[in-house]
Amino acid sequence: MLFFPRRSSFRLYHTLFRSLGPAVLLAGWSACREEPPALGTGRILEFRLDSIPALNTTLDSARFEIRLTVPARTVLKEVRPLIRVSEGAGIVPASRAVRNFSRPVLYTVTGPDGNRVIYRVIVIPEDPPEPENLTIEQDTVEAGFPVRMRGRHFGDFPLNIRADLNNPADESTPVPVQWVDSTRLDLKIPVSVPPGRYRVRISVGRQSAFCPDYLQVTVPAPRLVRLFHQNLLPGDSLSVEAVLGDRTNPRFSLVLEGNGKKWNVTAASLRAGGLVGKLPDALLPGVYSVAVRNESGRKESRETGFRLRIYDRALPFIDRSIRAEGFFREGRRLIFPMVRFKSFPARFFQVHLIGAKRSYVLNGIYLADRNELTAQLPAELATGLYEVALVLAPDQNQPAYRIDLDAQFDYHR
């Protein structure tokens, strides 16, 4: 805050200056100044950490700073210091009081005269040794899969470890790394890493080293996620969701295997991701396993359990040209548009609703003038999601013909 004396004060100062002279005024000004407090005489004479060896200790009493270097990876969060001070001095915090030395700690030393000084204590772990003896268990890995590295001095703190792939242009790509122990690491090569030859760099803290062996990353195999349809006719289009990985030469096919034969169906990429291919008209009825194949990299998806049922074109089926789901609901009725219904000599019609906790069998009625199969929903039908199947039976002693629907029935009261 600025202080402006009154006009009368200025006249007084002027009169004094003329009568007494500048020397007297300056002497008076000096006498009014506050002298800085004297430094305390208390000092820290020795500073150690209990149970932690110090590789180097610097005690600077002129700057009131103490620096200790301790072994790498020393845990410093709860450490008990051992402090010796000069005779008659006190210290706060006290010796043996546990402190967190992962950051600087301040100590106040009070001398016998009551004056104080403040010491700043800094504990620095030394750098860990450089990783060495690096080897890769395999020289070739498919993008999307892990590879194990062996070596020494990987430390014992997983968050302190990094791994990078360096291509011939010295462009670096970080890769996820899982610490196994101080001699083993697992590197997960992302699917996005382009095929090529890479050098692997391992960093532990501020130390890093390159593995002398090169790692060859190859094109990833496609991964099949789901089939959009599980029940189709020959000549229909099959759409699948898949992680394709390789986009450099997108030539893919859908592989169908069943009835003792393997079919390769040329596939086109979908905008939303995945593939679509037209099934051969000569495909025989039956159940087929489905896979995705990268024709350029000659790699096939490894997922199993994807099954596609092909129905006979000459037998009854759902008319998906009317309803893509194959059915619709009017009040308490389910209605199924049909094609070629009379091609199978059925006398009994059933609609099966298969739920997670309970299933229902409904009697169906065929309306020939509308080519529709209908079924009345039971009053006790529980809320839930149901798979739907149609069963046509000639009589009780002959095999029935079953049609499974891709769409599910979501029932709410």
C-alpha positions in Angstrom: 0.0 0.0 0.0 1.4 3.5 -0.9 1.5 6.2 1.9 1.4 9.9 0.9 2.3 12.3 3.7 0.3 15.4 4.2 1.4 18.8 2.9 2.4 20.0 6.4 4.7 16.9 6.7 6.5 17.8 3.5 7.2 21.3 4.8 8.6 19.8 8.0 10.9 17.5 6.1 12.1 20.4 4.0 12.9 22.5 7.0 14.8 19.7 8.7 16.8 19.0 5.5 17.9 22.6 5.3 18.8 23.0 8.9 20.3 19.6 9.8 21.7 18.4 6.5 21.3 15.2 4.5 23.9 13.2 6.5 21.9 13.5 9.7 18.6 12.4 7.9 20.3 9.4 6.3 21.7 8.3 9.6 18.3 8.5 11.2 16.8 6.5 8.3 19.3 3.8 8.7 18.6 3.6 12.4 14.9 3.0 11.7 15.5 0.0 9.4 14.7 -3.5 10.8 17.7 -5.7 10.8 17.3 -9.3 9.4 17.0 -12.0 12.1 20.2 -13.8 13.0 20.5 -17.3 11.8 20.1 -20.0 14.4 23.1 -21.9 15.6 21.4 -25.3 15.5 22.6 -27.6 12.8 22.0 -31.1 11.5 25.2 -33.1 11.9 24.1 -36.5 10.6 21.1 -37.7 8.5 20.5 -41.4 7.7 17.5 -43.5 6.7 16.7 -46.6 8.8 17.4 -49.9 7.0 18.2 -48.1 3.7 21.8 -47.9 2.7 22.9 -44.5 1.3 25.1 -44.7 -1.8 26.0 -41.0 -1.4 25.2 -38.3 1.2 25.7 -34.5 0.8 25.1 -32.3 3.8 25.3 -28.6 2.9 25.0 -26.5 6.0 25.5 -23.3 4.0 22.5 -23.9 1.8 20.7 -26.0 4.5 20.1 -28.9 2.1 20.7 -32.6 2.4 20.8 -35.0 -0.5 20.9 -38.7 -0.3 21.3 -41.2 -3.2 19.7 -44.6 -2.5 19.6 -47.9 -4.5 17.2 -48.0 -7.5 13.6 -48.9 -6.9 13.9 -48.2 -3.1 10.4 -47.7 -1.6 10.4 -44.2 0.1 6.9 -43.7 1.2 7.1 -44.8 4.8 10.7 -44.3 6.0 12.1 -43.7 9.5 15.0 -41.2 9.5 17.8 -41.2 12.0 19.0 -37.6 12.7 21.7 -36.2 14.9 21.7 -32.4 15.6 24.1 -30.1 17.4 24.2 -29.9 21.2 21.2 -28.1 22.7 19.3 -28.0 19.4 15.8 -29.4 18.7 14.3 -30.6 15.4 10.8 -30.9 14.0 9.7 -33.4 12.7 11.6 -35.5 15.3 14.2 -38.1 14.5 12.6 -41.5 13.9 9.3 -39.9 12.9 8.1 -41.8 9.7 7.9 -39.6 6.6 7.4 -39.9 2.9 10.7 -39.3 1.2 9.5 -39.8 -2.4 9.3 -36.0 -2.3 11.4 -33.3 -0.5 10.9 -33.1 3.3 11.5 -29.9 5.4 13.1 -30.0 8.8 13.1 -27.1 11.3 16.1 -26.9 13.6 15.9 -24.6 16.7 19.2 -23.7 18.3 19.8 -23.0 22.0 19.4 -19.3 21.3 15.8 -19.9 20.0 16.6 -19.0 16.4 15.6 -21.4 13.7 16.9 -22.7 10.4 15.1 -24.9 7.8 16.7 -27.9 6.1 15.5 -29.4 2.9 16.0 -33.2 2.5 16.0 -34.7 -0.9 16.3 -38.5 -1.4 17.0 -39.7 -5.0 17.0 -43.3 -6.1 19.8 -44.1 -8.5 18.9 -45.1 -12.0 18.2 -48.8 -12.5 20.7 -50.8 -14.5 20.2 -50.9 -18.3 18.2 -53.9 -19.6 20.6 -56.5 -21.0 20.9 -59.9 -22.6 17.6 -59.2 -24.5 16.3 -62.1 -26.6 12.9 -62.8 -28.4 11.5 -66.3 -28.0 10.2 -66.3 -31.6 11.4 -64.2 -34.5 8.0 -64.0 -36.3 4.7 -63.1 -34.8 1.3 -62.4 -36.2 -0.1 -58.9 -35.5 -2.6 -59.2 -32.7 -0.7 -61.9 -30.8 1.8 -61.7 -27.9 5.5 -62.4 -28.0 7.8 -63.1 -25.0 11.1 -61.4 -24.4 13.8 -62.6 -22.0 16.6 -60.6 -20.5 17.9 -59.1 -17.2 17.1 -56.0 -15.2 13.5 -55.6 -16.1 12.9 -54.4 -12.5 10.0 -55.1 -10.2 7.6 -52.3 -11.0 5.4 -53.0 -14.0 4.3 -49.4 -14.6 7.9 -48.4 -15.0 8.4 -50.5 -18.2 7.8 -49.5 -21.8 8.3 -51.3 -25.1 8.5 -49.9 -28.6 8.8 -51.3 -32.1 11.1 -49.4 -34.4 10.7 -49.8 -38.2 13.6 -49.4 -40.8 12.7 -45.7 -41.0 13.3 -45.4 -37.2 9.6 -44.7 -36.6 8.6 -45.8 -33.2 5.3 -47.6 -32.2 4.6 -48.2 -28.5 3.2 -51.7 -27.7 1.5 -52.9 -24.6 3.8 -54.8 -22.3 3.0 -57.2 -19.4 5.7 -57.6 -16.7 6.1 -61.3 -15.8 9.2 -60.9 -13.6 12.6 -59.2 -13.7 13.7 -61.5 -16.6 10.6 -62.0 -18.7 8.2 -59.6 -20.5 5.1 -60.3 -22.7 4.6 -57.9 -25.6 1.1 -57.7 -27.2 1.6 -56.7 -30.9 -1.4 -54.6 -31.9 -3.5 -55.6 -34.9 -2.8 -52.1 -36.3 1.0 -52.7 -36.6 1.8 -52.9 -40.3 3.6 -56.1 -41.5 7.4 -55.7 -41.5 10.7 -56.1 -39.7 11.2 -54.3 -36.4 13.7 -53.7 -33.7 12.4 -53.9 -30.2 13.4 -51.4 -27.6 12.8 -52.0 -23.9 12.8 -49.1 -21.4 13.0 -49.4 -17.6 12.7 -46.0 -16.1 15.2 -43.7 -17.8 17.3 -46.7 -19.1 16.6 -48.4 -22.4 18.2 -50.9 -24.7 17.5 -52.5 -28.1 17.2 -56.2 -28.6 19.9 -57.4 -31.1 17.3 -59.8 -32.7 14.8 -58.5 -35.2 11.1 -59.2 -35.0 9.1 -60.0 -38.1 5.4 -58.9 -37.8 3.1 -60.7 -40.3 -0.4 -60.0 -41.6 -3.1 -60.8 -38.9 -5.6 -63.5 -39.6 -9.2 -62.2 -39.9 -11.4 -62.7 -36.8 -15.1 -63.7 -37.2 -17.3 -62.0 -34.7 -20.9 -63.0 -35.7 -23.2 -64.1 -38.5 -26.1 -61.8 -39.3 -28.0 -64.9 -40.5 -27.9 -68.5 -39.4 -30.7 -69.8 -41.6 -30.6 -69.2 -45.4 -31.4 -70.6 -48.8 -29.0 -71.3 -51.7 -28.3 -68.1 -53.6 -29.0 -65.9 -50.6 -26.5 -63.3 -49.4 -24.5 -64.1 -46.2 -23.4 -61.1 -44.2 -20.9 -61.4 -41.3 -19.2 -59.1 -38.8 -15.5 -59.6 -38.8 -12.2 -57.9 -37.8 -10.3 -58.0 -41.0 -7.0 -56.5 -39.9 -5.2 -56.3 -43.2 -6.5 -53.4 -45.4 -3.5 -53.2 -47.8 -4.9 -55.8 -50.2 -8.5 -56.5 -49.1 -9.2 -59.8 -50.9 -11.4 -61.9 -48.6 -13.7 -64.9 -48.9 -16.2 -66.7 -46.8 -15.3 -70.4 -46.3 -18.2 -72.8 -45.8 -17.5 -76.5 -45.0 -20.2 -79.2 -44.7 -21.7 -82.2 -46.5 -18.1 -83.4 -47.1 -17.3 -80.3 -49.2 -15.6 -76.9 -48.8 -16.9 -73.8 -50.6 -15.0 -70.5 -51.0 -17.4 -67.6 -51.5 -16.0 -64.4 -52.8 -16.8 -61.6 -50.3 -17.0 -57.8 -50.5 -16.4 -55.4 -47.6 -19.3 -53.7 -45.9 -19.1 -50.0 -45.0 -20.0 -50.7 -41.4 -17.3 -53.4 -41.2 -17.5 -57.0 -42.1 -18.1 -58.9 -45.3 -21.0 -60.1 -47.5 -21.0 -62.8 -50.1 -23.6 -64.5 -52.4 -24.1 -68.2 -51.6 -23.8 -70.7 -54.5 -27.1 -71.8 -56.0 -25.7 -75.4 -55.9 -25.2 -75.4 -52.2 -26.8 -78.5 -50.7 -29.1 -78.3 -47.7 -27.4 -79.0 -44.4 -25.3 -77.4 -41.7 -22.0 -75.6 -42.6 -19.2 -74.2 -40.5 -18.3 -70.7 -41.5 -14.9 -69.0 -41.5 -13.3 -65.9 -43.0 -10.2 -66.2 -45.2 -7.6 -63.6 -46.2 -6.8 -64.6 -49.7 -3.8 -62.3 -50.0 -2.2 -63.4 -46.8 -3.6 -66.9 -47.0 -4.8 -66.8 -43.4 -8.1 -68.1 -42.1 -10.0 -67.1 -39.0 -9.5 -69.4 -36.0 -12.9 -69.0 -34.3 -15.1 -72.1 -34.2 -18.8 -72.5 -33.4 -20.2 -70.4 -36.2 -22.8 -72.5 -38.0 -25.0 -71.8 -41.0 -28.1 -73.9 -41.9 -29.0 -74.1 -45.6 -32.6 -75.1 -46.4 -34.0 -76.8 -49.5 -35.3 -74.3 -52.0 -38.1 -76.7 -52.9 -39.5 -76.8 -49.4 -41.5 -74.3 -47.3 -39.6 -71.3 -45.9 -40.3 -67.8 -44.5 -41.2 -65.1 -47.0 -38.6 -62.5 -46.0 -39.7 -60.3 -48.9 -42.7 -59.4 -46.9 -41.1 -59.2 -43.4 -37.3 -59.2 -43.0 -37.8 -60.7 -39.5 -40.0 -63.5 -40.9 -43.0 -62.7 -38.7 -45.0 -59.9 -37.1 -47.5 -59.5 -34.3 -51.1 -58.4 -34.3 -52.6 -58.3 -30.8 -52.2 -61.8 -29.3 -51.3 -63.4 -32.7 -48.0 -64.1 -34.3 -48.2 -64.2 -38.1 -45.6 -65.8 -40.4 -45.7 -65.1 -44.2 -44.8 -68.3 -46.0 -43.6 -69.5 -49.4 -44.1 -73.0 -50.9 -46.0 -74.0 -47.8 -48.0 -76.8 -49.6 -44.8 -78.4 -50.9 -44.5 -80.3 -47.6 -47.5 -82.6 -46.7 -48.0 -81.3 -43.2 -51.1 -82.0 -41.1 -49.9 -80.4 -37.9 -48.3 -76.9 -37.5 -46.5 -75.7 -34.4 -44.7 -72.5 -33.4 -41.9 -73.1 -30.8 -40.9 -70.1 -28.6 -37.6 -71.0 -26.8 -36.8 -68.7 -23.9 -33.9 -68.5 -21.5 -36.0 -69.8 -18.6 -39.1 -71.3 -20.2 -40.3 -72.5 -23.6 -43.7 -72.8 -25.2 -45.2 -74.9 -28.0 -48.1 -73.1 -29.8 -50.5 -74.8 -32.2 -50.5 -73.0 -35.6 -53.2 -72.4 -38.2 -52.4 -72.0 -41.9 -54.5 -69.5 -43.8 -54.1 -70.7 -47.4 -55.7 -67.6 -49.0 -53.1 -65.4 -47.4 -50.2 -67.8 -47.3 -49.7 -67.2 -43.6 -49.1 -69.4 -40.6 -50.6 -67.9 -37.4 -50.5 -68.8 -33.7 -52.2 -67.4 -30.6 -50.0 -66.3 -27.8 -50.8 -67.9 -24.5 -52.1 -65.8 -21.6 -49.4 -67.0 -19.3 -46.5 -66.1 -21.7 -43.8 -64.6 -19.6 -42.0 -61.4 -20.6 -38.7 -62.0 -22.3 -36.7 -62.7 -25.5 -37.5 -65.9 -27.4 -36.0 -67.8 -30.3 -38.6 -68.9 -32.8 -38.9 -72.1 -34.8 -41.7 -73.5 -37.0 -42.4 -77.2 -37.0 -44.5 -78.9 -39.8 -45.4 -82.5 -39.2 -47.2 -84.9 -41.6 -48.5 -87.0 -38.7 -47.3 -88.2 -35.3 -45.3 -91.2 -36.7 -43.3 -89.3 -39.5 -40.4 -86.9 -39.2 -41.2 -83.3 -39.0 -39.8 -80.4 -41.0 -38.3 -77.6 -38.8 -37.6 -74.0 -39.9 -35.5 -71.9 -37.4 -35.8 -68.1 -37.7 -32.9 -65.7 -37.4 -35.0 -63.0 -35.7 -36.0 -63.3 -32.0 -39.4 -62.4 -30.5 -39.2 -59.8 -27.8 -42.4 -60.1 -25.7 -43.6 -57.4 -23.3 -47.0 -57.5 -21.7 
